[in-house]
Amino acid sequence: MNSLQIAIVVDLSASAFVFGANVWFFFVQSPVLLKKLGREQFVPIQMKLTIVLFKTLVVVLLVMFAASTLHSSLDSATTLAAGIALAAGLMNQFVVVPRALRAGGQSRAEIKSKDSEGSTFHFASKGVGERTQWLHRLVVMFVVIMLGGVAVHGVRLLVI
C-alpha cells in the first residue's frame, strides 16, 4: 500500500467516523436518553457529551482535511467539501456551541417540571428554553452544513 492509498483510507475512515458519530449522537443516543431520563436530567448530561462530541469532531475533521490534501489537490471538489465540513465544525466548536452551552446553563431553571415537553424534535428546535432557541438552531444548522460537506466529500472519495 502506497502513501496515496493510505491517505485515502485515513480520509474515508475519518469521514465515516464523523458521519457515524453524528448519527449516533443525534438520532440514537439523544432520543433514548431524553425519553429515559426526562429533560431535567438529560440536559446536563447532553451538555457534557456535546463538549466531547465537538472536540472529537474537530480533531477528526482536521485529519480528514489533511488526508484529503495529501491525495487530492487543494482546489478539488473533494478537498473543498472537506474544507466546508471542517469550517462548519470549527464554527460550532469555537463560536456557537460555547455560547449555546453558556445560555443553556443559564436557562436550566426553565426546564423544571417540563419533562412532558421532552420530544427530541422540540429539543433540537428550541434547546433548553426561549433564550437558547436561536443558538440551538445555529448549532443544528452548522451540523447540517458539516454533514453535507462530509457527504459530498465521501461521495467524491468513493468515485475516485
N, C-alpha and C positions, 0 to 999 in steps of 0.2 A: 504494500500500500504506500503510495507516494504522499507527499505533503499536501497536494491539492485534494486528494481523496480524503485525507484526514480532516482537512478544513471543512469539507462538505459534510462529513459525518458529524463533526462537532456542531456545525451550523444547524443541521437537521435535528440533532438531539436537543440543542438549546431551544429551537423553535417549538418542538414538540413539548418540552417542559413548560414553556411559557403558556402555550395553549392549554395543556392539561391542568396546570396549576390554577388557572383562571376558571376553567370548567369546574374543577373540584371545589374551589373556594366559593364561587358564587352560586353554583347550581346543585351542589351536593351537600357540602358542609354547612353552609349558611341556613338553608331551609330546614335541615334536620335539627340543628342547634336551636334555631328560633322556635320551632314547634315544640321541642322537648323542654327548653328552659324558660320560654316566655321572654318578652323584650327586656324586662328589668335585669335578668341575669345574663341574657345573651349579649347585650350591648357592650359591657366591659370586656368580655372575652373576645368579642369580634374586633374591638378596637385594638387589643394587643395582637391578635392574629393579623390584622391589617398592616401593622408595622412590620411584622416578619415577612408577610407576603410581598410588600412593595420593595423592601430592601433586597430580598431574594430576586425579584423580577428584574430590578435594575442591574444586578450583577450578571444574571443570565442574558439579559438583552445586550449588555456590553460584550459578552462572549460571542453572542450571535452576530452582532455587527462586526466585531473584529474578524471572526471566521469568514464572514461574507466578503470583507475587503481582501482577504487572502486568496479567495478563489474566484472573485468577480471584480470587475473594475468599480471604482467609486461612483461612476455615473451610470452604472447598470440599474435596471429596474429592480433587480434582486436586492442590491445593496441600498438603494433608495427606500424601498419598502422596509428594510431592516432599520434604516435611519429614522423613518417616521415612527415605527414602533418604539424605538429607543427614546426618541424625543417625547412621545406621549408618556412613556414610563417615567422618564426623568421629571416631567412636568408634574405628574402625580406625586412622585416620591418627595420632591423638594419644595413644591409650591402648594398644591391643592390638598393632598392628604394631611399634612401637618395642620393646616388651617381647619380642615373638616374635623380632625380629631380634637383639636382645641375647642371648637364650637360644640362638638358632641359631648365633651366632658362637662362643659358649662350647662348643657341642656338636659343632662341626665335626670334632673328633678321632674322634667315634663313627662317622663315615661312611667312614673309611678302609677300603678293601677291601670295601665293601658295595655295589658297583655292581650286583650281581645282584638286589638288593632295590629297584632303581630304577624301579618302576612308578609311574605318575602317581597312581593311587589310593592307593598306600602313602604317597607323599609328601604328598598332600593330607590324608590322615588323621593321619599321625604327624609330619610335618615332618622335621627332621634326626635327632632321636633321642627318647628317652623324656622328657627334660626339656622338650622343645618341643611334645609331643603336644597338651596341653590348650590351649596358646596358638595353635597352628596351627589347631585345630578352632574356636577362637573367631574367628580371622580369617575362616575359611570361613563360619561362622555369620553374621557381620556382612556379608559379601559377599552371602550369600543374602538377608538382610533388605534390603540396599541394592537388589539386583536385583529383589526383589519389589516394593519401593516404586517403582522405575523402571518396571516392567512395568505396575503398576496406573496409575501416572501417565500412561504412554504411551497406554494403552487409553482412559483418561478424556479425554486430549487429542484423540485421534482421533474420539471420539464427540461432541465439542463441536459 
